[in-house]
C-alpha cells in the first residue's frame, strides 16, 4: 500500500483500560487481593459464589475509583448503581460479573496528551467499578490456546479483585496518540498510589477500539476491538496494524466485521477471535444484593483536596525550572531522579544543568554500573556543590561530568574529588596574568598581528597560556585577560 | 397480546434447553409477568421520587481488611473435578 492510499483514510480510536486497585482485600469480600501464586488460596465463599454468600463493597476501592475519576476531571456521581453483567464463561463462577452500567461512579472527564509538540484533549466517557475475573489455563492441545485444549483449570485468586474500567471517547487519531494516552494514564494512576499499574503483570490492561473512515468524512466506520495488548509499545503497534489491515480490506472492496481481535506480540499481527453467533447481550440488570452507592459532596471534596501532584503539573514545574521537554519527561517518569532534581534546584542549583546531568551522565553511569541513581552515593548536596563550582569557574563543565560520576561511585564530595584528581581550575587572576605576560613576551609576532586587527592568534595564545597553567586555568578568565593585555599593545 | 417475548432467544441466552412444550408454557408465564409490569408502568407516578432499591440505605461498606481463606480442599472437594489445586472443567467452546 502506498502512503497516498493511507492519507485518504483517517483512523478513529477509543481505548478501554482496566486497572486493578492495590487494596488489601477484594472488592466484595475479605480475601487478600494481592493474587498469591498458589492457586485458590485466596478464593472462598464470595469469590466462589455458593448460594447465600453476599457481596459487601470495599470502601477503600470506592475511595480509589473516586480518586482516579477526580484526577481525570470527571463528574463524580453522587449516586451510582452496581449491575450484573451476565455471561457464560467459567472465569467467574457466579455466571455474572458485578459491574456498572447506567450511573457509573465517574463520567465526563478528560486527559491531555502531547505528541510531537501537538496537544490533544481526549475525552473520558466514564470510569466504573467492577470486579476482576479468575484465571483460566487451557491445558492440552499444545500451545495453551483455547481452541484445541483438552480441559481448563480455574484459579479464582484474582476473581473479585477491585477493577476500575476507564473508557475514552473515540477522540484518539493515531497509534502514537494512543500510546501517549496509555503512558500518561499509567503515570497518573501510579502518582495517585491506587495501583501499581504494571502492564506486563496485567494490573493495567488496554483494549483498543479501532475504525477507519475516509479523511474528511464524519460517519464512523465499523470498529474492531483488539485485546491482549500488554505493553505501551504493543498498544501502538497493534493499533497501527489494525488501521493498516482495515484500510487494506476496504481498499480491496471488502467490509470490516465488528469483532474482537487478538494481538499476537510474536507475529506483530491481530487475528480474529471466535466471532459470536449472536451479538453480545449481557442482560444487565441492577444487582439486588448491593445497595446504591452514594459518594457525598464532603467525600468528593476530601478526595479532591488530597490529590497528590499529577504528572502534568510536575512536568510544567520542571519546564519552568529551565528543563527541556525530553528531560522533563524523563524526570516525570522517575521518582528517584525527580527527587534529586527537586532537592538540588531547591538548594539554588540551575535546573537546566542539573536536569542534563541527571538524565545524561547519571543515567549513563547507572546503566554502565547497573546501580540505580538513587542507590549511588550521589546526593543533592553534591549536585549543588558541583553546580556552584562550575558557575564559579573552579571546574570546567567537561571535568564536572567526571566529578559527577566519581561522586556517584562514592569518591566523596565534588570539591574533594576535583582536588584529588587535580581538576580544579585556577581562577586566581594574578597567576593567570603572570602566565599571560610570559606568553605575550615570547610571541611578539602574534601580539603585533592582534594589534593590527587580526584576532586569529588569540586562540593560539590561549593554548599557550593553558599549557603554562597545566590546563587548569579558567578559560573565560584567560581569554578576558588576553584581550585586555593585547588591546593596549 | 400487549407484550411480545422471544422465549427461544431468552432461553438460548440463559443456556437453558427447552422443549417446544416448555417454550409455550414458560413463554406464557413470562408474558403474564410482563403484562403485570406493564400495568404497574401505567400507574400515575407523578411526584413519586424514583428509587433503585426498596430499602432507604446506601453503601453498606466493609473496611479494607483481609481475613483467612478457607482450606482449599474444603471447596475443591465439592467440585465435580479438580487438579493441581484448581477447578477442572471441560474445554471451553467459546
Interface residues (C-beta under 8 A of the other chain):
Chain A: X23 X24 X25 X30 X31 X32 X33 X38 X39 X40 X41 X42 X43 X44 X45 X48 X56 X57 X58 X59 X60 X61 X62 X79 X81 X86 X88 X89 X90 X136 X137 X138 X140 X146 X147 X149 X150 X151 X152 X153 X154 X155 X156 X273 X274 X278 X281 X283 X286 X288 X290 X291 X292 X293 X294
Chain B: X12 X13 X15 X52 X53 X55 X57 X58 X59 X60 X61 X62 X63 X64 X65 X66 X67 X69 X70 X72 X75 X76 X83 X84 X85 X86 X87 X88 X89 X90 X91 X92 X94
